[in-house]
Each structure stands twice: as C-alpha cells, then as structure tokens.
Amino acid sequence: MNVAVIRFPGSNCDLDVVHALQSTVGVKPRLIWHERDDIGRFDAVILPGGFTFGDYLRAGAIAARSPSISKIRRMADQGKPVLGICNGFQILVEAGMLPGSLLRNEGLKFVCKWVNVRVDSTRTPFTRLAKKNQVFQMPVAHGEGRFFSSQEEIKRLVREGRVVLRYVDALGRPTGDGNPNGSLSNIAGICSEEGNVMGLMPHPERASDPLLSPSGSSDGSLLFSSMGCSDLGAG
C-alpha cells in the first residue's frame, strides 16, 4: 500500500500520522509537499492536523486552494481512500469534498481533551473493522471544530449512513456533556456519498499507542488498520 501524507505550511501532525501508520499497518507512508505533481500515483492520501497557512481567513481555507486539492479530488473520484484529520477535515470541507461547515467551538475556546466517539457507520475504508455503536477514546485539539449544516442536510447524511462518528458519553449516548464543541447532532466525523472520503475532528494518530492514552487504549489504530485492509487500487 502506497500512502501519501500531505504536508502543508503549518502542518504539525504529519509525523504522528506517519508513525501511527508504520506501527499499525506496517507500511511506511511518504511525506509529500502539497505542491508536488505526483500525488495521484499513491493508493491513498491523508491530510493531517495542524494550522495550515496559519488558519488565516478560516481554518483550512487557504490549503483548500492548494494545487494538491485538484489531484486529491481526482483520486477520490477514482475511489481511492482520502482521510482528513482535524485540520485535514476542515480542508476537505472548505474544498467542497465534504458537506457542511466547521465553525468556532461553541465556547469560543480552543478545546484539547480526550473524548468518547461512537461509530455510527462502518461503510468507510477507515471503519470497516469497527463494529457499529463501538465507542472509541480519542483526543480532540481544535478551535474550529463545531460541525454545522442545515437540518435537512444532517437528516440526509444520517439517512445515507454518512455520519461516521458522533461524540458520546461513557455509555455511548450522544449527550451535551459528551459534545466538546457544540457540533450539531454530536457529529464528529462524516464521509462522502461513496464513502471513500472521510473527515473527523478527533485525532486517531494520537490514540494509536497505549502509552499515549490515559486509559491505555489504542482505539485510534483501528482506523489505520481498517485502511490497511481496504481494497486499494493501483497508484
């Protein structure tokens, strides 16, 4: 499996993703500068977290105009897996590859904490090894992570199985106390119509080593293991 991790000015979780992939999937992804022309040759692509271009205008807004995005869009059209984590999710939304908006957190403060997320869909290349309603522990670290869309759009996402992850409490219930940023319907991650493009605000790469987790879990590694089991096309 030939995986590209895209590095933008301001990316700061790229090496964490590389380490997580190496330790869980056993492949060494390539760090690719966002202006490279050969991104399309890879089997899959990950947009990591960070503060691309300083989050000027809006988080992910400038990176969404990078030359890499048109190449990544073509990869998505070919059915290749595309994963956006935190700032990467913001980029995919700003680029129109995923619906909705990611607004400033409800409390207008940066949130950095461990949260519980429930798997609501296993149709993506990143959740196929999970069980529906399985609860993961993963950290969030963002200032603009509040998912927002029209109620009609959210109902459509639910109906089509495109709400992949929801913030929940320890019992797996989507409560207000379990929602760290005020996201509508407690949405923590969504996918495209085809399911191969996914964005999430929590950081699975920071929850892939039990030494990094307060509970000793490595729940985030399942997303990368699932990706390694995907039927990826030739690059």
C-alpha positions as a LaTeX table, in Angstrom:
\begin{tabular}{lrrr}
\hline
Residue & $x$ (\AA) & $y$ (\AA) & $z$ (\AA) \\
\hline
Met1 & 0.00 & 0.00 & 0.00 \\
Asn2 & 1.43 & 3.32 & $-1.12$ \\
Val3 & 0.12 & 6.13 & 1.14 \\
Ala4 & 0.82 & 9.85 & 0.91 \\
Val5 & 0.66 & 12.12 & 3.95 \\
Ile6 & 0.31 & 15.66 & 2.65 \\
Arg7 & 2.44 & 18.31 & 4.32 \\
Phe8 & 1.32 & 21.93 & 4.13 \\
Pro9 & 2.95 & 25.00 & 5.68 \\
Gly10 & 1.74 & 24.76 & 9.26 \\
Ser11 & 1.05 & 21.01 & 9.37 \\
Asn12 & 2.14 & 19.64 & 12.74 \\
Cys13 & 0.61 & 16.16 & 12.99 \\
Asp14 & 2.14 & 14.72 & 9.84 \\
Leu15 & 4.93 & 12.79 & 11.57 \\
Asp16 & 2.45 & 11.46 & 14.13 \\
Val17 & 0.38 & 10.02 & 11.28 \\
Val18 & 3.48 & 8.50 & 9.69 \\
His19 & 4.38 & 6.82 & 12.98 \\
Ala20 & 0.83 & 5.55 & 13.52 \\
Leu21 & 0.68 & 4.03 & 10.03 \\
Gln22 & 4.05 & 2.37 & 10.43 \\
Ser23 & 3.17 & 0.88 & 13.81 \\
Thr24 & $-0.37$ & $-0.29$ & 12.96 \\
Val25 & $-0.37$ & $-1.08$ & 9.23 \\
Gly26 & 3.30 & $-1.87$ & 8.81 \\
Val27 & 3.82 & 0.42 & 5.82 \\
Lys28 & 5.97 & 3.49 & 5.55 \\
Pro29 & 3.95 & 6.34 & 4.04 \\
Arg30 & 5.58 & 9.14 & 2.13 \\
Leu31 & 5.53 & 12.72 & 3.35 \\
Ile32 & 4.57 & 14.75 & 0.29 \\
Trp33 & 4.83 & 18.52 & $-0.01$ \\
His34 & 1.48 & 19.92 & $-1.11$ \\
Glu35 & 2.89 & 21.42 & $-4.32$ \\
Arg36 & 4.20 & 18.10 & $-5.65$ \\
Asp37 & 2.83 & 16.95 & $-9.00$ \\
Asp38 & 2.89 & 13.20 & $-8.40$ \\
Ile39 & 0.30 & 12.87 & $-5.62$ \\
Gly40 & $-2.05$ & 10.96 & $-7.91$ \\
Arg41 & 0.27 & 7.96 & $-8.11$ \\
Phe42 & $-0.48$ & 7.00 & $-4.49$ \\
Asp43 & $-3.08$ & 4.48 & $-3.41$ \\
Ala44 & $-4.44$ & 6.61 & $-0.57$ \\
Val45 & $-3.91$ & 10.04 & 0.94 \\
Ile46 & $-4.15$ & 11.52 & 4.43 \\
Leu47 & $-4.47$ & 15.21 & 5.24 \\
Pro48 & $-3.11$ & 15.55 & 8.79 \\
Gly49 & $-3.89$ & 18.04 & 11.51 \\
Gly50 & $-2.20$ & 21.35 & 12.16 \\
Phe51 & $-2.71$ & 25.00 & 11.39 \\
Thr52 & $-2.16$ & 25.18 & 7.64 \\
Phe53 & $-1.16$ & 28.64 & 6.45 \\
Gly54 & $-1.73$ & 29.88 & 10.00 \\
Asp55 & $-5.50$ & 29.27 & 9.75 \\
Tyr56 & $-5.82$ & 32.68 & 8.13 \\
Leu57 & $-9.29$ & 33.57 & 6.80 \\
Arg58 & $-10.72$ & 30.30 & 8.19 \\
Ala59 & $-9.16$ & 27.03 & 9.24 \\
Gly60 & $-8.27$ & 25.12 & 6.06 \\
Ala61 & $-9.48$ & 27.85 & 3.69 \\
Ile62 & $-6.12$ & 28.61 & 2.07 \\
Ala63 & $-4.94$ & 25.00 & 1.98 \\
Ala64 & $-8.18$ & 24.11 & 0.19 \\
Arg65 & $-6.89$ & 26.23 & $-2.75$ \\
Ser66 & $-3.60$ & 24.34 & $-2.90$ \\
Pro67 & $-2.62$ & 22.68 & $-6.22$ \\
Ser68 & $-2.77$ & 19.35 & $-4.39$ \\
Ile69 & $-6.53$ & 19.50 & $-3.88$ \\
Ser70 & $-7.44$ & 19.03 & $-7.54$ \\
Lys71 & $-5.21$ & 15.95 & $-7.61$ \\
Ile72 & $-6.73$ & 14.62 & $-4.39$ \\
Arg73 & $-10.21$ & 15.24 & $-5.80$ \\
Arg74 & $-9.32$ & 13.11 & $-8.82$ \\
Met75 & $-8.04$ & 10.37 & $-6.51$ \\
Ala76 & $-11.35$ & 10.49 & $-4.64$ \\
Asp77 & $-13.26$ & 10.26 & $-7.92$ \\
Gln78 & $-11.26$ & 7.10 & $-8.67$ \\
Gly79 & $-12.46$ & 5.59 & $-5.41$ \\
Lys80 & $-9.18$ & 5.90 & $-3.54$ \\
Pro81 & $-9.35$ & 6.45 & 0.25 \\
Val82 & $-8.92$ & 10.04 & 1.41 \\
Leu83 & $-8.80$ & 10.83 & 5.12 \\
Gly84 & $-8.82$ & 14.31 & 6.66 \\
Ile85 & $-7.95$ & 14.57 & 10.35 \\
Cys86 & $-8.85$ & 17.76 & 12.25 \\
Asn87 & $-7.35$ & 20.49 & 10.05 \\
Gly88 & $-7.47$ & 17.94 & 7.22 \\
Phe89 & $-11.23$ & 17.64 & 7.79 \\
Gln90 & $-11.50$ & 21.43 & 7.67 \\
Ile91 & $-9.60$ & 21.43 & 4.36 \\
Leu92 & $-11.91$ & 18.81 & 2.81 \\
Val93 & $-14.96$ & 20.82 & 3.86 \\
Glu94 & $-13.51$ & 24.09 & 2.56 \\
Ala95 & $-12.67$ & 22.35 & $-0.73$ \\
Gly96 & $-16.26$ & 21.12 & $-1.09$ \\
Met97 & $-15.24$ & 17.47 & $-0.91$ \\
Leu98 & $-17.35$ & 17.03 & 2.22 \\
Pro99 & $-20.55$ & 18.92 & 3.12 \\
Gly100 & $-21.28$ & 21.29 & 5.96 \\
Ser101 & $-19.11$ & 23.80 & 7.79 \\
Leu102 & $-16.73$ & 23.65 & 10.74 \\
Leu103 & $-17.30$ & 26.72 & 12.89 \\
Arg104 & $-15.66$ & 28.08 & 16.01 \\
Asn105 & $-16.28$ & 25.97 & 19.07 \\
Glu106 & $-19.43$ & 26.78 & 20.98 \\
Gly107 & $-17.48$ & 28.14 & 23.96 \\
Leu108 & $-15.19$ & 30.18 & 21.64 \\
Lys109 & $-12.19$ & 28.49 & 23.24 \\
Phe110 & $-9.63$ & 26.02 & 21.99 \\
Val111 & $-10.57$ & 22.53 & 23.23 \\
Cys112 & $-7.87$ & 19.96 & 23.97 \\
Lys113 & $-9.14$ & 16.84 & 25.75 \\
Trp114 & $-9.88$ & 13.14 & 25.42 \\
Val115 & $-13.42$ & 12.36 & 24.27 \\
Asn116 & $-15.61$ & 9.36 & 23.54 \\
Val117 & $-16.79$ & 8.84 & 19.97 \\
Arg118 & $-19.25$ & 6.24 & 18.72 \\
Val119 & $-19.02$ & 4.52 & 15.37 \\
Asp120 & $-22.30$ & 5.09 & 13.54 \\
Ser121 & $-21.16$ & 3.79 & 10.15 \\
Thr122 & $-18.73$ & 1.09 & 9.06 \\
Arg123 & $-19.06$ & 1.76 & 5.33 \\
Thr124 & $-15.80$ & 3.70 & 5.03 \\
Pro125 & $-12.33$ & 2.26 & 4.37 \\
Phe126 & $-11.37$ & 3.60 & 7.80 \\
Thr127 & $-14.12$ & 1.99 & 9.92 \\
Arg128 & $-14.69$ & $-1.33$ & 8.19 \\
Leu129 & $-13.01$ & $-3.25$ & 11.04 \\
Ala130 & $-15.11$ & $-1.48$ & 13.67 \\
Lys131 & $-18.47$ & $-2.58$ & 14.99 \\
Lys132 & $-21.45$ & $-0.28$ & 14.75 \\
Asn133 & $-22.00$ & 1.56 & 18.05 \\
Gln134 & $-18.45$ & 0.73 & 19.14 \\
Val135 & $-17.10$ & 3.53 & 21.37 \\
Phe136 & $-13.56$ & 4.82 & 20.95 \\
Gln137 & $-11.48$ & 7.12 & 23.11 \\
Met138 & $-9.59$ & 9.73 & 21.11 \\
Pro139 & $-8.33$ & 13.25 & 21.81 \\
Val140 & $-9.53$ & 16.45 & 20.17 \\
Ala141 & $-7.47$ & 19.61 & 19.81 \\
His142 & $-9.15$ & 22.40 & 17.85 \\
Gly143 & $-10.67$ & 25.83 & 17.98 \\
Glu144 & $-12.93$ & 25.47 & 14.91 \\
Gly145 & $-14.47$ & 22.02 & 15.10 \\
Arg146 & $-18.19$ & 22.64 & 15.54 \\
Phe147 & $-19.93$ & 20.83 & 12.70 \\
Phe148 & $-22.80$ & 22.83 & 11.27 \\
Ser149 & $-25.22$ & 22.25 & 8.43 \\
Ser150 & $-28.90$ & 22.60 & 7.68 \\
Gln151 & $-31.23$ & 20.17 & 9.43 \\
Glu152 & $-32.24$ & 18.83 & 6.01 \\
Glu153 & $-28.60$ & 18.09 & 5.17 \\
Ile154 & $-28.00$ & 16.39 & 8.51 \\
Lys155 & $-31.08$ & 14.22 & 8.05 \\
Arg156 & $-29.80$ & 13.26 & 4.60 \\
Leu157 & $-26.34$ & 12.40 & 5.99 \\
Val158 & $-27.94$ & 10.20 & 8.64 \\
Arg159 & $-30.27$ & 8.57 & 6.13 \\
Glu160 & $-27.39$ & 7.78 & 3.78 \\
Gly161 & $-25.17$ & 6.41 & 6.52 \\
Arg162 & $-22.66$ & 9.23 & 6.12 \\
Val163 & $-22.45$ & 10.27 & 9.77 \\
Val164 & $-19.49$ & 8.09 & 10.69 \\
Leu165 & $-18.66$ & 9.22 & 14.23 \\
Arg166 & $-20.58$ & 11.00 & 16.98 \\
Tyr167 & $-19.40$ & 12.46 & 20.27 \\
Val168 & $-20.93$ & 10.46 & 23.12 \\
Asp169 & $-20.69$ & 9.98 & 26.87 \\
Ala170 & $-19.06$ & 6.95 & 28.51 \\
Leu171 & $-22.27$ & 4.93 & 27.95 \\
Gly172 & $-22.32$ & 5.67 & 24.22 \\
Arg173 & $-25.11$ & 8.25 & 24.35 \\
Pro174 & $-24.87$ & 11.44 & 22.22 \\
Thr175 & $-25.38$ & 13.86 & 25.11 \\
Gly176 & $-24.49$ & 17.51 & 25.53 \\
Asp177 & $-21.90$ & 16.66 & 28.17 \\
Gly178 & $-20.15$ & 14.37 & 25.70 \\
Asn179 & $-20.04$ & 17.05 & 22.99 \\
Pro180 & $-16.80$ & 19.08 & 23.30 \\
Asn181 & $-17.56$ & 21.80 & 20.75 \\
Gly182 & $-21.31$ & 22.07 & 20.18 \\
Ser183 & $-21.40$ & 20.15 & 16.90 \\
Leu184 & $-24.94$ & 19.67 & 15.61 \\
Ser185 & $-26.20$ & 16.13 & 16.24 \\
Asn186 & $-22.90$ & 15.49 & 18.07 \\
Ile187 & $-21.23$ & 14.87 & 14.70 \\
Ala188 & $-17.51$ & 14.12 & 14.98 \\
Gly189 & $-16.90$ & 12.64 & 11.52 \\
Ile190 & $-18.64$ & 12.26 & 8.16 \\
Cys191 & $-17.95$ & 10.70 & 4.78 \\
Ser192 & $-18.68$ & 11.32 & 1.12 \\
Glu193 & $-21.55$ & 9.74 & $-0.80$ \\
Glu194 & $-19.26$ & 6.94 & $-2.00$ \\
Gly195 & $-17.79$ & 6.52 & 1.50 \\
Asn196 & $-14.13$ & 6.67 & 0.45 \\
Val197 & $-13.59$ & 10.27 & 1.63 \\
Met198 & $-13.82$ & 10.75 & 5.38 \\
Gly199 & $-13.16$ & 13.66 & 7.71 \\
Leu200 & $-13.06$ & 13.63 & 11.50 \\
Met201 & $-12.07$ & 16.12 & 14.17 \\
Pro202 & $-10.62$ & 13.68 & 16.76 \\
His203 & $-7.01$ & 12.54 & 16.32 \\
Pro204 & $-6.69$ & 8.76 & 15.79 \\
Glu205 & $-2.92$ & 9.06 & 15.38 \\
Arg206 & $-2.67$ & 10.33 & 18.95 \\
Ala207 & $-4.69$ & 7.35 & 20.16 \\
Ser208 & $-2.76$ & 4.59 & 18.39 \\
Asp209 & $-0.19$ & 3.92 & 21.11 \\
Pro210 & $-1.45$ & 2.78 & 24.54 \\
Leu211 & 1.40 & 4.73 & 26.17 \\
Leu212 & $-0.23$ & 7.97 & 24.99 \\
Ser213 & $-3.72$ & 7.18 & 26.26 \\
Pro214 & $-4.87$ & 7.91 & 29.83 \\
Ser215 & $-6.77$ & 4.61 & 29.78 \\
Gly216 & $-4.09$ & 2.63 & 27.97 \\
Ser217 & $-6.22$ & 2.13 & 24.86 \\
Ser218 & $-5.10$ & 2.27 & 21.26 \\
Asp219 & $-8.57$ & 2.74 & 19.73 \\
Gly220 & $-7.39$ & 5.10 & 17.03 \\
Ser221 & $-5.19$ & 2.42 & 15.48 \\
Leu222 & $-8.31$ & 0.63 & 14.22 \\
Leu223 & $-8.91$ & 3.36 & 11.65 \\
Phe224 & $-5.46$ & 2.82 & 10.19 \\
Ser225 & $-5.76$ & $-0.98$ & 10.39 \\
Ser226 & $-9.06$ & $-0.75$ & 8.53 \\
Met227 & $-7.36$ & 1.37 & 5.91 \\
Gly228 & $-4.68$ & $-1.31$ & 5.53 \\
Cys229 & $-7.39$ & $-3.91$ & 4.81 \\
Ser230 & $-9.01$ & $-1.78$ & 2.12 \\
Asp231 & $-9.12$ & $-2.89$ & $-1.48$ \\
Leu232 & $-6.91$ & $-0.12$ & $-2.77$ \\
Gly233 & $-6.47$ & 0.46 & $-6.44$ \\
Ala234 & $-3.15$ & 0.80 & $-8.22$ \\
Gly235 & $-1.47$ & 4.14 & $-7.82$ \\
\hline
\end{tabular}
